Amino acid sequence: MKVKSTLFILTLIAFNSFSQQLTQPSTENWRPAIHFSPQKNWTNDPNGLIYINGYYHLFFQHNPKGNEWGNMSWGHAKSKDLLHWEELPVAIPNGKEFIFSGCVVYDKDHVSGLGDPAKPLLIAIYTADYPYTREEQHLAYSNDEGVTWIKYAQNPVLNINLKDFRDPNIMYHAPSKQFVMTVAKPWEYTVQFYGSKDLIHWDLLSEFGKQGDVDMIWECPSLMELTVEHSKETKWVLALSSQGPYKKAVGMQYFVGNFDGKNFVNEAPKEQVNYVDYGRDFYAAVPFYNTVDKEVFWLGWMLSWSYAKEQPTFPWKGQMSLPRTLSLTPTSQGLKLRQVLKPDLTQLKPSFEAKNFVLKGRKVLSGMKFLQSKTYVIQLKVDAGNAKQWGIELGDEAKENPELTRIAFDEKSQDWFIDRRLSGQIPAPGFDMIQSAPFIPGGDKVMQLVVDRSTLELLAQDGTVAISSLRFPKKKETVRLVSLGGELRIKELRIWEIK
């Protein structure tokens, strides 16, 4: 009798959950147009980013069975231009193990000996998570550009008998003629580097850790060689996801240094922290593999674990950032990561342009219907003025129950910020906050803002400052330039409609 009652209760819970999904209204007005989101169901970290035969491939953490975390598998989408994405069937489904984050490598010389030697070969190496027991690194291979995968019969390819040991990312290091895997030991605040000639057998090279921010676990690491602008020099950057600029909230940090094929050496004092993005909604970014002319660019998951399950969207939950090209640029604070949109939408002919005018108070940008809850880019360059705060406001003009998101610069604190305290629907406690990033002295006061329905990406000071943020507006909104507490001389205002 007890067994029957338990079965009845479980069946009732499942039915109620299914009924709620059927009755939950769609929120397509919040779905971004040029940021990837799955047609339905949960997504988190990007995985296996690779370019091959004219297509950029995005694999991603995905629950094919529901709009919440679970049944973790690899989803799959591809694009020719990084703006229009075609979602494909689930690539690597879960079995007894969850398919956690990892990478995809083009085995152009078939060094692994797997698959059909007459066809292009992709190798996926990912974390197989056996809940509450262990995490191992497994391999799968594909001869049809990632549509179908065969799990390697001799898995795991790397196992150190650790409960938390995850997120392998691989690049080819030409000087040492080997593939190098970077993988995280989250609770030890370290990453390990492994070397391999065949992508199957891996030898430990070295370990790096306990530097920078160690307030939260380390995961999703990647090792990249980046150009230093205005020079012929390159430097190595180790990026990983961990504590962000807000305590007890995840984010990303990076280290700049050197890698000799075995050891990574951080050039900065070990206490120095460099954050990738000062928004709450940028995580787990990893670079694309096999790119044209070895260009380095990445994209991240545009959501936060702090409120991911409360994201009020249906039938999907979770989206990716826009891709960003990476380089290092000299600043008054040393070398900093520079992120530029890819494709760079500001290289197109602007839909609107104005130069050299003075602003005081608020000015509504009227006459452009595409600015109403659509997709566009605004770039603002300013000169000296006596304004205390200036930038862009998105929202209505109601005196009662106003809805407002301000993306601006504060002259007193010298901070860039996105204020979403009144931005619309607040899905969870802590969402209604100001996200801010410090101005880098000596840089220009220029801001570039991508607005794509519910997503905001601010790249300020030519991409050396980034703030990525979600918001969920409930009303039609106007776009206003603001100069509060004084006048502002605007050198250039440019707007691009993204159709």
N, C-alpha and C positions, 0 to 999 in steps of 0.2 A: 504493500500500500504506500509506503514511504517513497519507494522508487518511482511509482506512477505519479505521485504528487510532485516530485522533483522534476520529472520529465515534463509534466504539464506546465509547471512554472517556467522552465527554460523555454518551452515552446511559445508560451505567452509573451515572454520578454522578447524573443526573436521576432514574433509577429508584430508586436508594438513598435519595435525599432524599424521594421520594414514599412509599416503603415506610416510612421513619421516621415520616412524618406519619400514615400509616395505623395504625401500632403505638403511637404516642405516646398515653398515657392522657389522658382529659379531666380538667380540673381545675376543674369547675364549683363545687366547694366554695370556691374562691377568687374566683369571679366576683362582683363587687359587685352588690347588688340595686337600689340607687337611684343609683348612679354609672353613666353610660352606658359601655358597651363594645360593640363590634360583635359580631355573632353568631360571626363567625370572621375570622381574618386580622389583619394589622397595622393599627394606627392611631397617628397622632401628632397634630400641632397641630389645635385647633379652628379652623374657618374659617367665614366667612359667617353668623355668628349673627344671626338676624333673627326678629321677631315679625310675623305677618301672618294675618289672618282666623282668630283664635282659636288659632293654633298657634305654638309656638316651634320654629324650624328650626335644626338643628345640621348644618353641613357639616364635614367633617374629612379630614385627610390619611389616605389609605387605600391599601393594596395589595390589590386585589380578587383577587389570584392566589396569595397566600401569607402565611405568618405571620412574615414578616421585611420589612424596608424594601425597597421597589422598586416599579416600575410605578405611580408616585405619581399618584393620581387623587383626586377628591373623593367621599367617601362622603356619605351623607345620612340623617338621622333627624329625627323630629318628635315633639313632646310637647305636651300641653295643660297639664301641671302641673309640668314640669321634673323629675319624678321617674320617670314611666313613659314610656319611649321606644319608638317604632315605627321600626324600621330600614327604609329604602326602598332601591330600586335605586341603583347607582352613578350619581351626578349628572353629573359631568364626567370622562370617561375620558381617559387620557393618549394622545397620538399620538406624533409624533416628539419632542414636548416633554413633560416631566413637568409635571403640574399642581400647583404649589406653593401656599403659603398666600396668602390674600386675604380679600376681604369680599363681602358682598351688600348692595345698596342697593335700597330700594323707590322706583322712579321713578314716583311717584304722579301727576305732571303730564306724564309722557311727554316730558320735555325732550330725551331722547336721540333721539327719532324712530324708535326701533326697535320691532319686534314689532307686535302687534295693539293699536291705540289703544283698543279697546273692552274690553280685559281688563287686569287688574292686571299690572304689568310689574316684574320683578325684574332687576337688573343685577348680575352678578358681575364683579369685577375682581380678577385673581389674577396671580401670577408664573408665567410660562412659562419653565421652566428647560431650556435646551439644554445637556446635560452637558458640562462642561469648556470651554464657549465663551462663553455669555452668558445673562443673565436679562432678560426683558422683561415689561412689564405688559400683559396681554391682557384682553379683555372677552368675556363671553358673556351671553345674555339668555334669559329664561324667561317664558312667559305662563301657565304652569300650576303656579304656586307652587313652582317649583324642582324639579319631577320630571324634566323634560327641558330641555335647554339647547341653544342654537344659538350656536356660536362666531362672533364678529363677523368679517365677511369682510375688513375692513381692519386687522386686528391687525398689529402692536401699537398700543395707544393711547399708550404711553409707553415710550421706549427711549433710553437714554443711552450705549449701547454699552459697558456695564460687565459684567464677568464675574459679579460678585456685587452685585445690586441688587434687593431683594425685599420681599415681605410687605406689599402696600398695604392700608391701612385707611382708610375714608372716613366722614366725618360731614358733615352740612349745617350751615354756619355762617350763621345767619340775619342777623346784623348786616351782613355783607359780601355776603349774597345769593349764596353760592356753595358748591359742594361742595369740601371740603378733603381731600386725600389725604395721608396720612403714610406714607412708605416709607423703608426702611433701606438705607444703604450700609455693610454689615457691617464691613468691614476698615478703614474710615475712622472708625469709632465716631461716626457721624453719622446723622441722619434729615433728609430733605428734605420740605418741604411744597409741594404743588401745588394750584392752584385751577382750577375748571372750572364752567361754567354748564350744560353738556350731558352731562357724564360721559364724553365722548369726547375732547375737546380739552383738554389740560392745560398750564398755564403755571406755571413755577417761581416760588414765592413767597419762600422763604427756606430756610435750613439751620440746624440746631442740632446741636451735638455736642461731643465731647471734654470732657464734664463727668461728675461722678459716677464710677461704676466703669467703667474702660476697660481692664480686664485681659483681656477676651475680646470676641468680636464682638458687635455689636448687631443684633437682628432682631425681627420681630413687634411693631412699634410700634403704639400707639394714642393718640389725643388725645381727652380727655374733659373736659367741664365738670361739676364736682361741687359739691354744696351743702356749705357749711361749717356744721356743726351749731351750734345755739344762736345763730344769726345769720341775717340775710337775704342774706348774702354768698355768692358762688360763686367758685371758683378753677378754673384749668385744670390738669389733670394729664396729663403725658406719661409713659406706661408703656412699657417695652420689655423684651425678654428678652436677657440677656447673662450676665456673671459673676454668680454667686450669692454667698451668704455664705461658701461654702467654695471655696477657691482651686482654680482649674482645674476647677470644676464649674458648670454653667450654672444660672441662676436668673432672677429678675426684679427690676428696680429701677424707681423712679418719681421724677419731678421735679414739684414744685408751683410754679406761677407764673401767668403771664398770656398770653393769646393775643388779638391784635387783628385777626385775619383775615389776617395776613401773617407776623408773627413770634411765636415762643414765647420768653418770657423767664423763666428760672429765678430764683426769688426767694431761693434758698438759696446759700451759697457754692459755687462750682463743684466743690470737693473733697468736699462732703457727699454721702453715699450713703444712700438710703432703700431698703431691700429690701421687696418685696411679701410674701414668704413665706420663712421660715427652714428649711423642709423641703427635702429633696432632690427631692421629687416634685410640683412645681408649675411649669408652664412654658407659655409662649406664650398666656397668657390674653388675650382680646380681648372688648370689650363687645358686647352685643346692640344691634341697630339697630331703629328704629321701635317703641320700647317704649311702653306705656301711661303717660301722664303724664310722659314723658321720664325715667323711672326708669333709672338706670345700674347695670347688673349684668353680670357676666362669668362665664366658667368657663375653666379651663385644662386642659392635658394633664397627667394625673397619672402621670408617669413621669420618669425622668432619662436623658439621652443617655449617661451614664456606664455604665449597665448595661441599657439598653432591650432590646438584642437577647438578653440573658440572662434576661429576665422569664420565670419558669418556668410560664407559663400556656398552655393549649391548649384549644380551637382558636383562641383570640384572643390578641392581645398589645397592650396599651395600653388605657387607660381615661381618662375625664374626671373632673375634680373636680366637686363640687356647685356650682351657681351661687351667687354671692355678690353681694349688693347693696353698692354702693360709696358712700362719703361721706368727707368730711374732718372730723376732730374735733380741737379744741385739746388739747394735752397740755403737760407740762412741757418737752418737747423740740420744741415748735412743732406745726404742723399735721401730723397723721399720717393715713394711709389707714386707714379702718375698713371691715371686711368682715363682713357679716352674712348668714347662710344665707338663700337664697331658693328655695322658701318657708321662712320661719322656723319650723322644726319645733318650737321651744321655745314657740310660742304655742298649741300643742295642750295638751290635758289630760294631765298626766304619768301614766305608768303606776305610778310610785312616787315618794314624797316623804317626806323627813324633815328636821326642823329642830332647830337648837340642841342639838348633842350633842358630846361630847368623844371623840376618837379617839387611841389610842396603840397603836403596832404595826400589825398587819394585821387587817382585818375582811373576811371573805368575804361578798359580796352573794349570799346563797343564797335559794332559793325562787323565783327568776325564771329559768325555763328559756330565755327569749328572749335572755338574756345569753350563752348558749353558742354562740359562732361565728355569731352572727346580726347583725341590723342594729338599732342603737339609738343614742340620744344621751344623754350624761351631762353634767350641769352641776353644778359644785361651787363654792360660795362659802364662803370661810373667814375667820375672824377671827384675832386675835392668838393666839400659842401659842409654845412653845419647841421645836417640831419642827425638825430640821435639813433634812429633805426630806419632802415630802408629795405625794400625788396618787393615781393609779390604776395598778394592775398588771393586765395581761392575761396569762394563762398557766396552767401546771399547778403543782402543789405538790410535784413530785418532787424528792427530794434529789440523785438522780443524773440527769445529763443534763436539767436543768431547761429549760423553754421559757418565756421571759418577755419581755414588752414593758412598759416603765415609761413612763408619761406623767405628768410631775410638775413640781414647782417646787423649786429648790435655794435655801435661805435664805442660805447663805454666798455663793455666786456671784451670787445674784439673777438666776437664769436659769430660763426655762421650757425643758423639754426632752422629747424622745422618745428613749428608749434602746432600740434594736432589735438590740443585739449578740447576744442570745440568743433572738431573736424567732421562730425556726423555720428554714425553709430559707433559706440564704444564697446567692443566685444568682451573686454575683460579688464579687471582692475590693473592699473599700471600702464594701460594703453594710452590714456590721456596724459601726455607728457610733452615736454620740450626736449628735443634731441639737438645737441649742439656740438660744434667742432671748432677748435681754436684756429684763428687766423695765423698763417705762416708769415712772419714779418718779412718785408721786402717784396712780397708778391703783389700782383695786380688785384684790384677789387673787381673781379668778373665772376658772374655766376651763370651756370647753364643748368636749366631745369627741364627734365622730361616728365610730362604729365600724361599718364596712360590709364585713364579711368581711375582705378583704385590705387595705382602705384605712382610713387614719386621718387625720382632719382636726381639728387643735386650733386653736380660735379663743379666745385668752385675752384678758383685760382688755377685755371687751366688743368683741372683734374687731379691736383695734389691733395684736395680735400673732397671727401665723399660722404654724403648722408643719404641713405636709402630708407624709405618709409612707406608704409601702407596707410590708407585712410579709407573710410567707407561713407561717402557723402550720401545724404538722403534727399537733398534738394538740387534743383538746377542751380548752377553757380555762375557768377560773373568773375572775371579776372581783373584785378586792379593792381596798378603800380602804387606803392606807398612810400612816402617820405615823411616820417613823423618827427616832430620837434625841430624842424628847420628845413632848409632847402637842400636839394640834391641836384648836382649837375650830371646829367646822363650823357655819356659819350656816344653810346650806341644801344639801341633796342632792336633785336631781331627775333622774329617768330616764324617757325616752320610748322605748317600743318602736315601731319603724317597720315596719309590716306591708306 
